[in-house]
Amino acid sequence: MDPIETLRAAVRDVPDFPSPGIVFKDITPLLGDGPIFRLAIDLLVADCAGKDIQKIAGIDARGFLFGAAVADRLGVGFVPVRKKGKLPWKTESLAYKLEYGEAGIEVHIDAFRPGERVALIDDLLATGGTAAAASKLIEKAGGEVVQAQFLIELGFLNGRSALGAVPVKPILVY
């Protein structure tokens, strides 16, 4: 089977979750299957080829799963982009708007060297608000976002537009 179709077959649709009319893309079957999870990591790593990536930043929390594995494979550091109030040391933070309110994210002030080339990784790109905020935060902290990578992009929500000039690299698009 084609690698993309293998991954697509491992993503479970859960209708009406978390609310009526939503079809949730459940990645737990993919995570629970070692060879399929490895395949997802292989594809994310391949998207980093030739880009001189120096750090991987993963968005809280599922971005940690994919980002840390990619960082390990590339032999580079991993930076967690956390929800506000979760990091124990001095941080750079950024507030951003959600559909119904506001949220905040942060990274340690020493997470990136000036100009360090960063790939931002998360499991899902929906409306793009969190990814756009994470990208801005990485830049604020001194990194250069080379690309934003996602296991899944919900293309019909056009979240990539929130990332402006940052190249968006999804594996699966729905």
C-alpha positions in Angstrom: 0.0 0.0 0.0 1.1 3.6 -0.7 2.7 5.2 2.4 0.2 8.1 2.4 -2.8 5.7 2.1 -1.3 3.5 4.9 -1.3 6.6 7.2 -4.7 7.7 6.0 -6.1 4.2 6.8 -4.8 4.5 10.4 -6.6 7.7 11.1 -10.0 7.0 12.6 -13.0 9.3 12.0 -15.1 9.9 15.1 -18.4 11.6 14.2 -19.9 14.3 16.4 -16.9 14.7 18.6 -16.3 16.9 20.5 -19.6 18.4 19.4 -22.4 17.6 16.8 -21.4 18.1 13.2 -17.6 17.7 13.8 -15.8 14.7 12.4 -12.7 14.3 14.7 -9.6 12.8 13.2 -8.3 10.4 15.8 -4.6 9.6 15.5 -4.4 7.2 18.4 -4.6 4.1 16.1 -1.6 5.5 14.1 0.3 6.2 17.4 -0.5 2.7 18.7 1.0 0.9 15.6 4.8 0.9 15.7 5.5 0.5 12.0 2.8 3.1 11.0 4.0 5.6 13.6 7.6 5.0 12.3 6.3 5.7 8.8 4.8 9.0 9.9 8.1 10.0 11.5 10.0 8.9 8.3 7.9 11.3 6.2 8.3 14.2 8.6 12.1 13.6 8.7 12.1 13.4 4.8 10.5 16.9 4.7 13.5 18.3 6.6 16.0 17.0 4.1 18.3 19.7 2.7 16.9 22.5 4.9 19.7 22.6 7.5 17.2 22.3 10.4 19.0 23.1 13.6 16.1 22.7 16.1 12.6 21.2 16.1 9.8 23.0 18.0 6.8 21.0 18.9 3.4 22.4 19.9 1.8 21.3 23.2 0.9 18.4 23.4 0.7 16.1 20.4 3.4 18.1 18.6 5.7 16.8 21.3 5.2 13.2 20.2 6.1 13.9 16.6 8.6 16.6 17.1 10.7 14.8 19.7 10.9 11.8 17.4 11.9 13.9 14.4 14.5 15.8 16.5 16.0 12.5 17.7 16.3 11.2 14.1 17.9 14.4 12.9 20.2 14.6 15.9 19.1 18.1 16.8 17.5 19.6 19.9 13.8 19.7 20.6 12.0 22.8 22.0 8.5 22.4 23.6 6.1 25.2 22.8 4.0 25.1 26.0 0.7 26.5 27.2 1.3 29.6 29.3 2.3 28.8 32.9 3.8 25.3 32.2 7.5 26.1 31.8 9.6 26.4 35.0 12.1 29.1 34.0 12.3 32.5 32.3 10.1 32.6 29.1 9.1 34.5 26.1 5.3 34.4 25.7 2.7 35.3 23.3 -1.1 35.7 23.7 -3.3 35.0 20.7 -7.0 34.8 19.9 -9.1 31.7 19.7 -12.5 31.3 18.2 -14.0 31.9 21.7 -11.4 33.7 23.8 -7.7 34.0 24.2 -4.8 31.6 24.9 -1.1 32.0 25.6 2.0 30.0 24.7 5.6 30.2 25.8 9.2 29.0 25.3 12.2 29.4 27.5 14.2 32.6 26.7 17.3 30.5 25.8 15.5 27.9 23.6 17.0 29.3 20.3 20.3 30.8 19.3 19.9 33.9 17.1 19.0 32.8 13.6 18.7 29.1 14.4 16.8 27.3 11.7 13.7 25.7 13.2 11.0 23.3 11.9 7.7 23.7 13.7 5.8 20.4 14.1 2.3 19.6 15.3 -0.2 16.8 14.7 -3.0 19.0 13.1 -3.4 22.2 11.3 -7.0 23.5 11.5 -7.6 27.2 11.6 -3.9 28.0 12.1 -4.1 30.2 15.2 -1.9 28.2 17.4 0.6 27.4 14.7 0.8 31.1 13.7 1.3 32.1 17.3 4.0 29.5 17.8 5.8 30.7 14.6 5.7 34.3 15.8 6.9 33.2 19.3 9.9 31.3 17.8 10.9 34.3 15.8 10.4 36.5 18.9 12.8 34.1 20.8 15.4 34.4 18.1 14.7 31.4 15.9 14.0 31.4 12.1 11.0 29.2 11.2 12.0 27.3 8.1 8.7 25.4 7.8 5.7 24.2 9.6 5.0 20.5 9.4 1.8 18.6 10.3 0.6 15.1 10.2 -2.9 16.3 9.2 -4.1 19.5 7.6 -7.8 20.2 7.5 -7.5 22.1 4.2 -11.1 23.3 4.1 -10.3 25.5 7.1 -7.5 27.3 5.3 -5.3 27.4 8.4 -2.2 27.7 6.3 -3.1 31.3 5.4 -2.5 32.2 9.1 1.1 31.2 8.7 1.8 33.8 6.0 5.1 33.1 4.2 6.0 30.1 6.3 6.0 27.0 4.1 3.4 24.5 5.3 4.2 20.8 4.9 1.3 18.4 5.8 1.4 14.7 5.2 -2.3 14.1 5.0 -4.8 16.7 3.8 -8.6 16.4 4.3 
